[in-house]
Amino acid sequence: MFVGDKEFFDFWPENLGYYKDGRHGYSHPADRDVLGRVEHPFDLNCLPGCWGGPIKRAPIILLYLSPGLSDSDHDIAKSKDAAKRFKHVKRGESAFPGKEHVEGRKWWKSRIKGFVDEKYLEDIDFLRNKIVSLNISPYHSKDIPDRSVLSSLPSCRMTLDWAQSTLFPEAEKGNKVVICMRSCRYWGLSNGENGAKYGCSLYAPKVTRGGHLQKDNEYLNSMLRSVDRALRK
């Protein structure tokens, strides 16, 4: 199914109350029947969200499977300004979380240092507006969700359809740099034995289980050049 920007962003209303359910915590209404039937590792006491950062305008998007889980995620969901923060994030224009989410910021910095020039790492606020993470799943979890669970959730299928219909073609044309950092087969990509590049700037490099780049990836230099060009625009 073709999913454009409008369909994808309209799927995620900004009203936090839309997601609150007595039995299922915070979840998209389209997912609740499935979540009630299957075993899953998700903590639904956290705010849902499949992206972090200004996804509507950022030139670099990193693909992952699902958000992790930390104490900050619970604290944010319980905070007085949770609804305001959620609304801001859902607009797809706010920077990647900063000091308000210590664990998230630490995780993000550890991932981007593998392919961002050191000169940029000194200005994290600049990078927070340039690099976005996108997960198939919107739900926080300490454990990796089973592929069958992801394929059954409408929210996950929406993300995949948007990525394959709209985001990936944009990267292949060179309008975005998209790098698959985890579970490329879940995203409908293949990295073969040494990594793969599709079109101008859609990459599926070889990575570790923790989602870090393998240094012997033969596509690394090409990817680093694409990232550097995107950051200098």
NORPE-V929076 format. One record per residue. N is the residue number from 0. PSI is psi in whole degrees, -180 to 180 (none if undefined). OMEGA is omega in whole degrees, -180 to 180 (999 if undefined). D_CENTER is the distance of its C-alpha to the mean C-alpha in whole Angstrom. Layout:
N|PSI|OMEGA|D_CENTER ; N|PSI|OMEGA|D_CENTER
This chain:
0|132|177|21 ; 1|131|177|20 ; 2|116|177|17 ; 3|-178|-179|17 ; 4|-44|-177|15 ; 5|-48|-179|18 ; 6|-41|-178|17 ; 7|-49|-177|14 ; 8|-30|176|14 ; 9|-23|179|17 ; 10|-24|-177|16 ; 11|86|177|14 ; 12|156|-177|17 ; 13|-13|-177|18 ; 14|111|-177|20 ; 15|-32|179|19 ; 16|-23|179|23 ; 17|-26|-175|21 ; 18|-14|-174|19 ; 19|126|-179|22 ; 20|135|-175|24 ; 21|-38|-178|27 ; 22|-32|-171|26 ; 23|10|-180|22 ; 24|-136|177|21 ; 25|113|180|18 ; 26|154|177|17 ; 27|133|-179|17 ; 28|-32|180|20 ; 29|-20|-177|20 ; 30|-13|-165|18 ; 31|-38|179|21 ; 32|-44|180|24 ; 33|-45|-179|22 ; 34|-28|179|21 ; 35|-14|-176|24 ; 36|-33|-171|25 ; 37|157|172|23 ; 38|135|-179|23 ; 39|160|-178|19 ; 40|7|-170|18 ; 41|141|171|16 ; 42|105|-174|17 ; 43|13|173|18 ; 44|6|177|19 ; 45|159|179|16 ; 46|132|180|14 ; 47|155|177|12 ; 48|123|-177|8 ; 49|-6|177|5 ; 50|158|174|4 ; 51|120|-179|6 ; 52|177|-175|9 ; 53|74|-171|11 ; 54|-24|-179|9 ; 55|-21|-175|13 ; 56|-12|-177|14 ; 57|140|-179|12 ; 58|-13|-176|14 ; 59|127|-179|11 ; 60|127|179|8 ; 61|131|-176|6 ; 62|131|177|5 ; 63|-174|-175|6 ; 64|-53|-179|7 ; 65|153|178|7 ; 66|147|175|8 ; 67|-166|-177|11 ; 68|130|178|14 ; 69|169|178|16 ; 70|-33|-180|19 ; 71|-33|-180|18 ; 72|-39|177|16 ; 73|-41|-179|19 ; 74|-42|180|21 ; 75|-42|-179|18 ; 76|-29|-178|19 ; 77|-10|-174|22 ; 78|157|-179|23 ; 79|-30|-178|25 ; 80|20|-178|23 ; 81|-45|-178|20 ; 82|-41|179|20 ; 83|-44|-180|21 ; 84|-42|-180|17 ; 85|-44|180|16 ; 86|-42|-179|17 ; 87|-45|-180|16 ; 88|-42|-176|13 ; 89|-17|176|13 ; 90|-13|176|15 ; 91|22|-177|12 ; 92|-8|-177|14 ; 93|150|-179|14 ; 94|161|175|13 ; 95|144|-177|11 ; 96|141|-179|13 ; 97|-130|-174|16 ; 98|-18|180|19 ; 99|-15|178|18 ; 100|85|-173|16 ; 101|-48|-177|18 ; 102|-42|-180|16 ; 103|-41|179|12 ; 104|-41|179|14 ; 105|-44|179|16 ; 106|-46|-177|13 ; 107|-45|-180|11 ; 108|-38|-179|14 ; 109|-28|-179|15 ; 110|-40|-173|13 ; 111|-19|-176|13 ; 112|-15|-180|17 ; 113|-20|-177|17 ; 114|11|176|17 ; 115|131|-180|18 ; 116|144|-177|21 ; 117|-28|-179|23 ; 118|-27|179|24 ; 119|-27|-176|21 ; 120|-17|177|20 ; 121|-12|-180|23 ; 122|76|-176|21 ; 123|-35|180|18 ; 124|-33|175|18 ; 125|-46|-178|18 ; 126|-31|179|15 ; 127|-22|179|13 ; 128|0|-177|14 ; 129|-26|-173|13 ; 130|129|-177|10 ; 131|146|170|7 ; 132|139|179|3 ; 133|124|179|1 ; 134|150|173|3 ; 135|-46|-179|7 ; 136|142|175|8 ; 137|-3|-171|8 ; 138|137|-178|11 ; 139|146|-177|12 ; 140|143|173|14 ; 141|-28|-178|16 ; 142|154|179|16 ; 143|123|179|14 ; 144|147|178|15 ; 145|144|-179|17 ; 146|-35|-179|16 ; 147|-33|177|19 ; 148|-45|-180|18 ; 149|-42|-177|14 ; 150|-18|-179|17 ; 151|-15|-177|19 ; 152|123|179|16 ; 153|-37|-179|16 ; 154|-38|179|13 ; 155|-40|178|11 ; 156|-34|177|14 ; 157|-45|180|13 ; 158|-45|180|10 ; 159|-42|180|11 ; 160|-40|179|14 ; 161|-43|180|13 ; 162|-46|-176|11 ; 163|-31|-178|14 ; 164|-38|-169|16 ; 165|-51|-174|15 ; 166|-50|-177|12 ; 167|-44|176|14 ; 168|-35|177|17 ; 169|-40|178|17 ; 170|-40|180|15 ; 171|-30|177|19 ; 172|-11|179|21 ; 173|8|-180|19 ; 174|-19|176|18 ; 175|158|169|15 ; 176|117|-179|14 ; 177|126|-177|11 ; 178|120|180|11 ; 179|110|-175|10 ; 180|-4|-179|10 ; 181|135|169|10 ; 182|60|-174|12 ; 183|-33|-180|13 ; 184|-32|176|16 ; 185|-32|-178|13 ; 186|-3|-178|12 ; 187|29|179|15 ; 188|168|177|16 ; 189|136|179|18 ; 190|6|174|19 ; 191|-146|-179|22 ; 192|-27|-173|24 ; 193|6|-176|23 ; 194|164|-177|20 ; 195|154|176|20 ; 196|132|180|19 ; 197|122|-179|19 ; 198|-144|-176|21 ; 199|-44|-171|21 ; 200|43|169|17 ; 201|115|-172|15 ; 202|142|172|15 ; 203|78|-177|15 ; 204|166|171|16 ; 205|131|-178|18 ; 206|163|175|16 ; 207|171|178|17 ; 208|-27|180|17 ; 209|0|179|15 ; 210|27|176|12 ; 211|151|179|15 ; 212|140|171|17 ; 213|128|-171|20 ; 214|-20|-179|23 ; 215|15|179|25 ; 216|121|-176|22 ; 217|-16|179|25 ; 218|-1|-172|22 ; 219|-46|-178|21 ; 220|-42|178|23 ; 221|-42|-180|22 ; 222|-41|179|19 ; 223|-38|178|20 ; 224|-41|179|22 ; 225|-43|178|19 ; 226|-45|-179|17 ; 227|-42|177|20 ; 228|-41|-179|21 ; 229|-37|-179|18 ; 230|-27|-178|19 ; 231|-8|-179|22 ; 232|none|999|22
